[in-house]
Amino acid sequence: MIESFLLAIRQLQTKKVRTLLILLGISVGVAAVVGVTSLGEGIRVNAVGEIEKSHDLTLIEVSPGVSNGNIILITESKVRAVREYGSIVDPYVKDAYVTPNKTYFEANGISAKYMDAKDLQLEAGMWFEEGTYQIVLGSDIGEKFSKIEGAKIGHAIDARIRLYGEEGRAIDKDITFMITGRLKPTGTETDDQAFIDINMAKELTGKDVYDGIMVKLDKSGQTPAARTAIEKLGLTCYSAQDEIDSVNKIMNAVTLVLAFFSGISLIVGGLMIINTMIVSVYERTHEIGITKAIGASELDIIKLFLSECIIIGVLGGILGDLLGIIFSFLIDSVGRPMLVAQLGIADFEHLTVINMQILAAGFLISLVISVIAGIYPAWRGAKLDPVKALRQL
């Protein structure tokens, strides 16, 4: 086998220009795949990073589950069972209210533990007192109340909640809340919500079950195990990891599609190898005839030609990875400032991400395509009749 590679190297050295053109054909295709894949990976990493910045990965939001068409409610017993899996476990209720000016808002009945779990921070005012109809507003709903209702901190706001009796008859209940505080913007659904004391919320609605449980863990690494255990209770769980998983799935699909279309250029490189190797078989017909006449087998001829293809694949993969790194750097240098300026998105460190998996994939693609492209010419050379081959000068 070593002799085959040595002969292959000498053969490639005798046709330097032809070998260089083949290497360029393969390496440009590999570079395109590496560059585009690094772009997709960079977008994915940046998207996941933004989710991690804006969401707490140690939080799990639990809601009622569904089993065999039946709704599994969050009762006190369910809350006690969930308490085994989190450092902070706090149930809450939520209901929709409307003001006389038709401003709709969602009020969550919570306790102090919920505030700690979600790390809610006041921008102005103070928290509600337990046992009172005081209310704290998220930043967006607070601004809406100020513009539409003319209600600010220290003002009272009238609201109505619609309940349903045992026979399904609608019952409207009026309530007056005192606005005591406004939260800092979070960039999440919390900005559109209001918060009241959980005991008063349950008293208003007469609920004996909860609408959800906020679970906070000590470390983000504990989230998968805790989530699995809670889901075994029949409840539904949501965490920031769901968004991360969705982004990963979407970007993996997008990157695969982009890599596929950019990899079409590799077909050109493969065709160049096939054409060159067939020409090489024709040029070396007499040499092949002599080789077979002195005892070389068909397998030896195949090894000889495939050795050349392997060398081309290895060199093309290495050169392609180097060009791909340069291509990725150019995308990052030119594309990142353009995206920030044109789209007005937040600045980020890198638009592209190169890792060993991408480089290894580029190398393997080059090697595999080179070997596949050389199979037919190698087989054709191996099947030459040595007598007829020797007659060709």
BELDAJO-V411098 format. One record per backbone hydrogen bond with DSSP energy under -0.5 kcal/mol. NH is the residue of the N-H (numbers start at 0). CO is the residue of the C=O. Records with the same first field share a line. If there is no record, write none. Layout:
NH=CO ; CO
This chain:
4=0
5=1
6=2
7=3
8=4
9=5
10=6
11=7
12=8
13=9
14=10 ; 11
15=12
18=14
19=15
20=16
21=17
22=18
23=19
24=20
25=21
26=22
27=23
28=24
29=25
30=26
31=27
32=28
33=29
34=30
35=31
36=32
37=33
38=34
39=35
40=36
41=37
42=38
43=39
44=40
45=41
46=42
47=43
48=44
49=45
50=46
51=47
52=48
53=49
54=50
56=54
58=55
59=214
60=237
61=59 ; 212
62=235
64=71
66=69
69=66
71=64
72=70
73=209
74=72
78=74
79=75
80=76
81=77
82=78
83=80
84=81
85=82
86=215
87=215
89=213
91=211
92=108
94=106
96=104
97=159
98=102
101=98
103=101
104=96
105=191
106=94 ; 104
107=105 ; 193
108=92 ; 106
109=107 ; 195
113=110
114=110
115=111
116=112
117=113
118=114
119=114
122=181
123=181
125=179
131=128
134=177
135=194
136=180
137=192
139=190
140=190
141=137
142=138
143=139
144=140
145=141
146=142
147=143
148=143 ; 144
149=144
150=144
151=149
153=178
154=151
156=176
158=174
159=97
160=172
162=160 ; 170
164=168
167=164
170=162
172=160
174=158
176=156 ; 174
177=132
178=154 ; 176
179=134 ; 177
180=134
181=123
182=136
183=120
190=187
191=188
192=189
193=105
194=135
195=107
197=109
200=196
201=197
202=198
203=199
204=200
205=201
206=201
209=73
210=91
211=91
212=61
213=89
214=59 ; 212
215=87
216=57
221=218
222=219
225=221
226=222
227=223
228=224
229=225
230=226
231=227
232=229
233=230
234=229
235=62
237=60
241=238
242=238
243=239
244=240
245=241
246=242
247=243
248=244
249=245
250=246
251=247
252=248
253=249
254=250
255=251
256=252
257=253
258=254
259=255
260=256
261=257
262=258
263=260
264=261
265=262
266=262 ; 263
267=263
268=264
269=265
270=266
271=267
272=268
273=269
274=270
275=271
276=272
277=273
278=274
279=275
280=276
281=277
282=278
283=279
284=281
287=283
288=284
289=285
290=286
291=287
292=288
293=289
294=291
295=290
300=296
301=297
302=298
303=299
304=300
305=301
306=302
307=303
308=304
309=305
310=306
311=307
312=308
313=309
314=310
315=311
316=312
317=313
318=314
319=315
320=316
321=317
322=318
323=319
324=320
325=321
326=322
327=323
328=324
329=325
330=326
331=327
332=328
333=329
334=330
335=330 ; 331
337=333
338=334
339=335
340=336
341=337
342=338
343=339
344=338
352=37
358=354
359=355
360=356
361=357
362=358
363=359
364=360
365=361
366=362
367=363
368=364
369=365
370=366
371=367
372=368
373=369
374=370 ; 371
375=371
376=372
377=373
378=374
379=375
380=376
381=377
382=378
383=380
385=383
388=384
389=385
390=386
391=387 ; 388
392=390
